[in-house]
Amino acid sequence: MAYSSNKEHPWFEICHPRPSAEWQVFIFPAAGTAGSFYKDWDRNFPEYEFSIIIYPGRAKRLGERLLTTIKEYLVQLHRELLPYITKPCIFIGHSVGTVISFALARHMIEARNKGDLIKLLVEMSRGPPHIQGLDADKSFTIMTDAELVENLKLMSDPKSRDAFDYKPFVDMLIPILRADAKLGDVLIPSNPINIPIVVYSGEKEENLTEEFLNRWIELTTVKDLFRVRIFPGHHNFHSEHPDQVLQCLKEDFNQIIMLTKV
């Protein structure tokens, strides 16, 4: 099915339409975010068409019901996203987006529906979703509002922390975060997939040790391509050091391209 760039789709936004691009990249943002930060990530990737997944309940979908289970996400993504995956593609997930992107990749493989088109998963700022996290006792679902806000400040880019002192913004954000946290708190099956996985994280990220991040390797059978990259910064390290992150993305993308041409 061809996708017309003149038509808006509720589940994703194409950053800059590139009908002749050889690859598609789908970005699954973190909890509570609409993903607008990623709109210019494709500027030095002319051979790729980047799209940002838009979850219900944010951005232009603000009035929609929030989803709280992987099953709900998979049902809707199967119907609304898969028809538009038509080329070799890469999934990038950040935080709860790692859970959604990994679960969708496995679903596509098991359903035999375009799973062969997924060539790489880049998972950022979260431990492997088949293992209880080191911060499991600090879930957003059980924090008070004040605790949640303080936690957000600790995770965020220091330049943007003042935003969490603006009450209308926080009041809008908290229900979304609590819904997303329900999704991230559930463990998913540990059976691995035949897709390479690369993991990115910030060195100042609390409760995410390199040893813990390395356990993502248990979820891929392509173990020789697995790697963990640690960047300066916090949970949102990619907004603190975007040039460094994008350079590493280009290196990892190019490695996959070379392998697919062999």
C-alpha positions as CSV (number, residue, x, y, z in Angstrom):
1,M,0.0,0.0,0.0
2,A,1.5,3.4,-1.0
3,Y,1.3,6.2,1.5
4,S,0.6,9.7,0.2
5,S,2.6,12.3,2.1
6,N,-0.2,14.8,1.5
7,K,-2.4,12.8,3.9
8,E,-2.0,12.9,7.6
9,H,-2.0,9.6,9.5
10,P,-3.0,9.6,13.2
11,W,-0.4,7.0,14.2
12,F,2.7,8.5,12.7
13,E,4.2,11.7,11.2
14,I,6.7,11.6,8.5
15,C,9.5,14.1,9.3
16,H,10.4,15.0,5.7
17,P,8.8,12.9,3.0
18,R,11.3,11.1,0.9
19,P,9.4,8.7,-1.5
20,S,12.7,7.6,-3.1
21,A,14.4,6.7,0.2
22,E,15.6,3.1,0.3
23,W,14.9,2.7,4.1
24,Q,12.3,3.7,6.6
25,V,13.0,4.6,10.2
26,F,10.2,4.6,12.8
27,I,10.8,6.4,16.2
28,F,8.9,5.3,19.2
29,P,9.1,8.1,21.8
30,A,9.3,8.0,25.6
31,A,6.5,8.1,28.1
32,G,4.5,11.3,28.1
33,T,6.1,12.8,25.0
34,A,4.8,13.5,21.5
35,G,8.2,13.1,19.9
36,S,8.5,16.5,18.3
37,F,12.2,16.6,19.3
38,Y,13.0,14.1,16.6
39,K,11.7,16.1,13.6
40,D,15.1,17.1,12.4
41,W,16.9,13.9,13.1
42,D,16.8,12.9,9.4
43,R,18.7,16.0,8.2
44,N,21.9,14.0,7.5
45,F,20.2,10.8,6.5
46,P,19.1,11.3,2.9
47,E,18.7,7.6,2.2
48,Y,16.2,7.2,5.0
49,E,12.6,8.4,5.6
50,F,12.1,9.0,9.3
51,S,8.7,8.9,10.9
52,I,7.6,9.5,14.5
53,I,5.0,7.3,16.1
54,I,2.3,9.3,17.8
55,Y,0.6,7.5,20.7
56,P,-3.0,8.1,21.6
57,G,-3.6,10.9,24.1
58,R,-0.9,13.4,22.9
59,A,-0.1,15.9,20.2
60,K,-2.9,15.9,17.6
61,R,-4.4,12.8,19.4
62,L,-4.7,14.6,22.7
63,G,-8.4,13.9,23.1
64,E,-8.1,10.1,22.5
65,R,-8.2,7.4,25.2
66,L,-4.8,6.5,26.6
67,L,-3.7,2.9,26.0
68,T,-2.2,1.0,29.0
69,T,-1.4,-2.5,27.6
70,I,0.9,-3.9,25.0
71,K,-2.0,-5.9,23.5
72,E,-3.9,-2.6,22.8
73,Y,-0.8,-1.1,21.1
74,L,-0.2,-4.2,19.0
75,V,-3.8,-4.5,17.8
76,Q,-3.8,-0.8,16.7
77,L,-0.3,-0.7,15.3
78,H,-0.9,-3.9,13.3
79,R,-3.9,-2.3,11.7
80,E,-2.7,1.3,11.4
81,L,1.1,1.1,10.9
82,L,2.0,-2.1,9.2
83,P,0.3,-1.3,5.9
84,Y,2.8,1.6,5.5
85,I,5.9,-0.4,6.2
86,T,7.0,-1.1,2.7
87,K,10.8,-1.0,2.7
88,P,13.7,-2.3,4.9
89,C,13.2,-0.5,8.2
90,I,14.8,0.4,11.5
91,F,12.9,0.9,14.8
92,I,14.2,3.4,17.4
93,G,12.7,3.2,20.9
94,H,13.3,5.5,23.8
95,S,12.3,4.5,27.4
96,V,8.7,3.0,27.2
97,G,9.2,3.2,23.4
98,T,11.7,0.4,23.6
99,V,8.9,-1.9,25.0
100,I,6.5,-1.0,22.2
101,S,9.1,-1.2,19.4
102,F,10.4,-4.6,20.6
103,A,7.0,-6.0,21.1
104,L,5.9,-4.9,17.7
105,A,8.9,-6.3,16.0
106,R,8.3,-9.7,17.7
107,H,4.6,-9.5,16.8
108,M,5.5,-8.9,13.1
109,I,7.8,-11.8,13.1
110,E,5.4,-14.2,14.8
111,A,2.5,-13.1,12.6
112,R,4.7,-13.4,9.5
113,N,3.6,-9.9,8.5
114,K,6.7,-7.9,7.3
115,G,8.9,-9.1,10.1
116,D,11.6,-9.7,7.4
117,L,11.7,-6.0,6.7
118,I,12.9,-5.0,10.2
119,K,16.7,-4.9,10.0
120,L,17.7,-3.2,13.3
121,L,16.3,-2.2,16.7
122,V,18.0,0.8,18.5
123,E,16.7,0.8,22.1
124,M,17.5,3.7,24.4
125,S,17.4,4.5,28.1
126,R,15.7,1.4,29.4
127,G,16.7,-2.1,30.6
128,P,15.5,-5.2,28.7
129,P,11.7,-5.5,29.1
130,H,11.9,-9.2,30.1
131,I,13.6,-8.5,33.4
132,Q,12.4,-6.6,36.4
133,G,14.1,-3.2,36.4
134,L,16.4,-2.0,39.2
135,D,13.9,0.8,39.8
136,A,10.8,-1.3,39.9
137,D,9.8,0.0,43.3
138,K,9.7,3.5,41.9
139,S,7.1,3.1,39.2
140,F,5.3,6.2,38.1
141,T,2.1,4.3,38.8
142,I,2.6,4.4,42.6
143,M,4.5,7.7,43.0
144,T,2.8,10.8,44.4
145,D,2.5,13.7,42.0
146,A,5.3,15.5,43.8
147,E,7.6,12.4,43.7
148,L,6.8,12.0,40.0
149,V,7.7,15.6,39.2
150,E,11.0,15.3,41.1
151,N,11.8,12.1,39.3
152,L,11.2,13.8,35.9
153,K,13.5,16.6,36.9
154,L,16.3,14.2,37.7
155,M,15.9,12.3,34.4
156,S,15.5,15.4,32.2
157,D,18.0,17.5,30.3
158,P,19.1,20.1,32.9
159,K,18.2,22.9,30.4
160,S,14.6,21.9,30.3
161,R,13.9,21.2,34.0
162,D,12.1,24.4,34.6
163,A,9.2,23.1,32.5
164,F,8.2,20.8,35.3
165,D,7.6,23.9,37.6
166,Y,4.7,25.0,35.3
167,K,1.6,23.5,36.9
168,P,-0.7,23.4,33.8
169,F,1.9,21.4,31.9
170,V,2.5,19.0,34.8
171,D,-1.3,18.5,35.2
172,M,-1.6,17.5,31.6
173,L,1.4,15.3,31.7
174,I,0.9,13.2,34.8
175,P,-2.2,11.2,33.6
176,I,-0.3,10.3,30.4
177,L,2.8,9.3,32.3
178,R,0.8,7.0,34.7
179,A,-0.9,5.3,31.7
180,D,2.5,4.8,30.0
181,A,4.0,3.5,33.2
182,K,1.4,0.7,33.3
183,L,2.6,-0.4,29.9
184,G,6.3,-0.3,31.0
185,D,5.8,-2.1,34.3
186,V,4.7,-5.4,32.6
187,L,7.3,-8.0,31.8
188,I,7.3,-9.4,28.2
189,P,8.3,-12.9,27.1
190,S,12.0,-13.5,26.9
191,N,12.1,-15.5,23.6
192,P,14.7,-13.8,21.3
193,I,14.2,-12.4,17.8
194,N,16.4,-12.7,14.8
195,I,17.0,-8.9,14.5
196,P,20.2,-7.1,15.6
197,I,19.8,-4.9,18.7
198,V,21.9,-1.9,19.7
199,V,21.4,-0.2,23.1
200,Y,22.1,3.5,23.9
201,S,22.0,5.1,27.3
202,G,23.2,8.1,29.3
203,E,26.0,7.6,31.8
204,K,24.1,9.6,34.5
205,E,21.0,7.5,34.1
206,E,20.0,6.2,37.5
207,N,19.4,2.5,37.9
208,L,20.7,1.6,34.4
209,T,24.1,0.0,34.8
210,E,26.0,-1.1,31.7
211,E,25.8,-4.7,33.1
212,F,22.0,-4.5,33.2
213,L,21.8,-3.0,29.7
214,N,24.0,-5.8,28.3
215,R,21.2,-8.2,29.2
216,W,19.3,-6.9,26.1
217,I,21.6,-9.4,24.3
218,E,19.3,-12.2,25.6
219,L,16.5,-10.9,23.3
220,T,18.4,-11.2,20.0
221,T,19.9,-14.2,18.2
222,V,22.2,-11.9,16.2
223,K,24.6,-11.6,19.1
224,D,27.7,-10.7,17.0
225,L,26.1,-7.3,16.1
226,F,24.9,-6.5,19.7
227,R,26.5,-3.5,21.4
228,V,25.8,-1.0,24.2
229,R,26.8,2.6,23.7
230,I,27.0,4.9,26.7
231,F,26.8,8.7,26.2
232,P,27.3,11.7,28.5
233,G,24.0,12.8,30.0
234,H,20.9,11.7,31.7
235,H,17.7,9.9,30.6
236,N,17.3,12.3,27.8
237,F,21.0,12.1,26.8
238,H,20.0,12.3,23.1
239,S,18.7,15.9,23.6
240,E,21.8,16.8,25.6
241,H,24.3,15.5,23.0
242,P,22.3,15.1,19.8
243,D,25.3,15.4,17.4
244,Q,27.2,12.5,19.1
245,V,24.1,10.3,19.2
246,L,23.3,11.0,15.5
247,Q,26.9,10.2,14.5
248,C,26.6,6.8,16.3
249,L,23.3,6.2,14.6
250,K,24.8,6.8,11.2
251,E,27.6,4.3,12.0
252,D,25.2,1.7,13.2
253,F,22.8,2.2,10.2
254,N,25.7,1.9,7.8
255,Q,26.9,-1.3,9.3
256,I,23.4,-2.8,8.8
257,I,23.3,-1.5,5.2
258,M,26.6,-3.1,4.4
259,L,25.4,-6.4,5.8
260,T,22.2,-6.4,3.8
261,K,24.1,-5.9,0.6
262,V,26.4,-8.9,1.2
